[in-house]
């Protein structure tokens, strides 16, 4: 841990909380929806307002740190050196605009490319996930990854989203998962999903899709701090620039890797 990790965690908590409060003000209020790169890649003014508030809180304490954010003109890649923050104002915007409560404001503090503190604040679920030096807490209570060892009892998630020209891959991943594990879930928010892995509600989450850092860095840190394993599809340790993601409770991780082995 870095010398100021606790201070950075405190700022991450405040930034995520105040940002999520901004997002919550417009939830289920008929907010206008725009599209970005495709029909399912949506954004709202609430995303922008929330990101601005998160950045304001961070800048009050760390005015010179790099900021990686999904919206507007912030950096889109995590620097390998120095201090940075990775934020997603509303992870799960498609849920948000459909009045589904599974979404979160995500804030992670990073040093030299590695997360040192992370918070996912989920106001519509009344849950807050915090990863600090002493592990992971959900709503103030310590949590850890699931202790299940039998894959036939695992609940797992095909996370992220496959675009229309990659739905065959989505179908193949789902087929592999349902053949290997007890059941699958898909929640529409990668950060919430990774929080569920960290808290033991799910045994794993996988994707062969290249993940964005704002969708992953905080949640990956939570899974690892909670005792889980996170790699890319080849079994190499996951980094912010990895081209796939496999997160598990560490039991039968090879089964999760196998689920992606034959997927393009």
N, C-alpha and C positions, 0 to 999 in steps of 0.2 A: 504494500500500500504506500501511497505517497504521503509525505509529511502533512499535507493539508487535505487529505481525503475526507476527513469528517466535515471540514468547512465546505468542501465542494458538495458533499452529500446534502448538507443543510440547504445550500443554494438550490440544488436540484429539486429537493422537496418543495421549496417555496415556489420555484418557477413552475413546476408541474402543477401544483395546487392552484396557483393564481391563473395559470393558463387554462386549466380545465374548468375553472369557474367562468371564464369568458366563453368557452365553448358551450357550457351547460346553459347559459342564458338564452341561446338560440335553439337549443335542442327541442325538437317537436314544435317549432314555431313557424313552420312554413317558409324557411329560408330559401332563397334562390340558389339553384345549382348550375354550375358550369362544367363543361368537359375540357380535358386537356389533350392527351395523346390519343384517346379513343373513347368509345361510348361508355365504357365502365370505369374510366379514369376520371373521377369527378373531383371537384373542388368547390368550396363555398367561401363566402366572405368571412364566415366564422373561422375557417382554417387560417386565413390571413391574420385576422385580429388576434387569434390565440397565439400564433407564432410570434407576432410582434410583442405581446405581453410577456411571453416566455423570455424573449431576447432582452427586453427591458430589465427584467429581474436579474438575469445573468450579467448584463453590462454594468449594473450598479456595483457589483463586486469584482468582476473580472472584465474590465473594459477592453483589454487587448487580446483576449483569447479568440481563436478561430471558432466560427459557428457553422456547423453543417445542418441545413434544414431543408425540408421538402419543398416549401413554398418560396415564392419570390426569388430574390437574387442571392440568397445565401450559398455557401459552398455546397457542392454536391458529392464530394469525396472527402474521406477522413484523412487529414495529414498524418504522415508517419512519424513526424517529430513535433514536439511541443504540446501545449495544452489546447484542448478543443472541447466543444460541446456538440452533441448530436441530438437533434430534436425533431419530433413529429408532433405537430399541434393537435391533429386528430387522426390517429391511426385507426382506420375503420370508417373512413368517410362514407363509403357506400352503405354501411349500417346506419350511420348518423343520419343521412338524408332519408332513410326509410323508417326512421323512428325506432330502430333496433338498438337497444342499450349497450351493445358490445362494441365499445370504442374507448380510446384512451389518449391522454396527453402524455407523451414520452420524453424524458430528458435523461441524457447520459453524459457524464464527465469522462473525458478520455485524456490520457497522457501517452505520448509516443505511440499512438495507434491502439492502445489497449484501454478498455474501460476501467475506471476506478470507483465509480459510483453510478447508480441508476435508479430511476423512479418511473413507474407507470401509474398514473392517477386516472381512475375510471369512475367518474362521478355518477354516471347513470347506473352503475352496478354497485355503487357504494363500496368500492374496493380500492386500496392503494397498495401497490407492490413496491418494496424498497430493498435494494441490494447495497449493503454497506460492508464494513470490515468484519462484522459479526454474523454474516450470512444474509438470509433473505427473510423479510417480514411481510406478511399480508395483514393489513389493518392492525399493525402493532404486534401480531403474534408470529413467532418464529415458524417457518415452514421449511420443508425439504422435499426433494424429489420422491416419487413413489418407490416403495420397497418391493413391489411386485416383481417376480422373476419369470413367471410363465407367460410367454408371448400370447398364448390363447386366452389370457385374461386382460390383455392390454387394450386401452382406448387410445387411439392415435389420430393425428390430424394431418391431412394433406394441406399444407398452408401456403400462403401467397396465392396468386391467381395466374392461370394460364390463359393467354389471350386467345381470340377466336381461331387463329391459325395454329394453335398448339393444343387444342382440346383432345387430340388423340393421346398426347402425353399425359394430360390430366386423367383421362380414362384409364390409361395403363398404370399410373401411380395408384389410383384408387383400387384397381383390380389386385395389384400386388399387395396392398395393405390389407384388404379384406380377406385375402387368402392366407396371410401370415398372422394376423392379429384378431382379437375378439370383435372389434367394431371401430368405426371411424367417426370423427366429428370434424366439422369445418365451421369456424366461427367468424371469418371475415375480418379479423384483426390479428396480424402476426404477433404484435407485441402482447396482446391479451393471451393469445395461444401459448407463447413462450412462458408467460407468467404462470399459466396453468400447469405447464410441465414443471416449472420450478416449485410449485406448490403441491405437486403430487396428484393433481386432478386428471392429468393426462400422463401417459408413459412416454410419449414422443411426438415429434412433429417433423415433417420432411418436405423438401421441395428440390426439384432440379432447376428451377427458375433462378436467374441471377437476382439475389435480394439487394434492396437498397439499404444503406447503413441506418437510415432513420427508422426503417421497419424492423431492425434486428439487434442493433448494438446493445441497447438496454436489456432486452429480453435474453439475449445470449449470456450477458453478464449474470443475470438472475439465475439462469439454469446452472451455470458453472458454480456460482456461489452457494447454490442449494445442493450441490453434490452430484450434478448431472454431467453429461458428456455432450459436447457440441463439436462437430467436424463438418467438413464438406463431404460430398457424396463419395469421395475416394478414401475417406477415413483420415485425412490430414486435419490438424487442428484448424478450426474455423477462424478466419480473420474478417475484418470489415470489408475486404475486397474479394472474398471468396465467391465463387460462381455457383454455389448451391449451399444447402444447409440441411444438416441432420442433427436434431437435438433429441436426447433421450435421457432416461433415468440412469443410464449406464449399464442396465441389464439388457442383454440380447441386442446390443447396439449393432452387431453385425447383421441382424435381421432387418434393421432399418436401412442399412447400407445396401443390402441385397434387394430391397424394394425398388431401388433406383438403378440397379446395375444394368438392366436391359432397356432402360428408358432413354430416349434420345437426349 
